[in-house]
């Protein structure tokens, strides 16, 4: 006689529920992807330029002075003032130790410096054109190289055991020849 019973090895199996560890792992991976997107992909394109500007201007880490302005602006500055990039770097290097002493005296040895963007708005096309014309006239930067800009309101804070100060600063983040720079709106 032939039996038509199903072989137990091929019998339908009851679906297994995923383990808690697997679910936690998938959740952690999803959070990591979201954080990556927020911190890297969707962050403001001028954040590196802003950090360089703030760290140099407030003498926290003035190591990237040359990145503050396009090459054309440094050359023009040297033509107008007889001081160019290398002079400016030397001046900063000379002032840095004394300014650090001042900051430590004012705020304490382990003071913290932080900043954050409080407001941001895109510069309109017509205003961007006006800015580009002024920069071309003043710094000889080709106006066609100026492609985007944002007005920024930045709050910065010195905080230490001996003191605390916070101020607000209006800045312009501007893209020139594919690179982002930070300027004070009244500097052009």
Residue pairs with C-beta under 8 A, 6 or more apart in sequence:
44 50
44 117
44 120
44 150
44 173
45 175
45 180
46 150
46 173
46 175
46 180
46 182
48 180
49 67
49 173
49 179
49 180
49 181
49 182
50 115
50 117
50 152
50 154
50 171
50 173
50 182
52 64
52 67
52 68
52 182
53 68
53 171
53 181
53 182
54 60
54 115
54 154
54 156
55 61
55 62
55 64
56 62
56 63
56 64
56 65
56 68
56 92
58 113
58 156
59 92
59 95
59 96
59 99
59 100
59 103
60 113
62 92
62 93
62 96
65 85
65 88
65 89
65 92
66 74
66 85
66 89
68 181
68 182
69 77
69 139
69 181
70 139
70 141
70 176
70 177
70 179
70 181
72 139
72 140
72 141
73 139
73 141
74 84
74 85
75 84
75 140
76 138
76 139
76 140
77 83
77 84
77 85
77 88
78 84
78 85
78 87
83 91
103 111
103 158
104 111
105 162
106 158
106 160
106 162
106 163
106 165
107 158
107 159
107 160
107 161
107 162
107 163
107 164
107 165
108 160
108 161
108 162
108 163
109 160
109 161
110 160
110 161
111 158
111 159
111 160
111 161
111 162
111 163
112 157
112 158
112 159
112 160
113 156
113 157
113 158
113 159
114 156
114 157
114 159
115 154
115 155
115 156
115 157
116 154
116 155
117 152
117 153
117 154
118 153
118 154
118 155
118 168
119 151
119 152
119 153
120 150
120 151
120 152
120 153
121 150
121 151
122 148
122 149
122 150
122 151
123 131
123 148
123 149
123 150
123 151
123 172
128 146
128 148
128 149
129 143
131 146
131 149
131 172
131 174
131 188
132 141
132 143
132 144
132 146
133 143
134 188
135 141
135 143
135 146
135 176
135 188
136 142
136 143
138 188
139 188
141 176
141 177
142 177
145 176
145 177
146 174
146 175
146 176
147 175
147 176
148 174
148 175
149 172
149 173
149 174
149 175
150 172
150 173
151 170
151 171
151 172
151 185
152 170
152 171
152 172
152 173
152 182
153 168
153 169
153 170
153 171
154 168
154 169
154 170
154 171
155 166
155 167
155 168
155 169
156 166
156 167
156 168
156 169
157 164
157 165
157 166
157 167
158 164
158 165
158 166
169 184
170 184
170 185
171 182
171 183
171 184
171 185
172 182
172 183
172 184
172 185
173 180
173 181
173 182
174 180
174 181
174 182
174 183
175 181
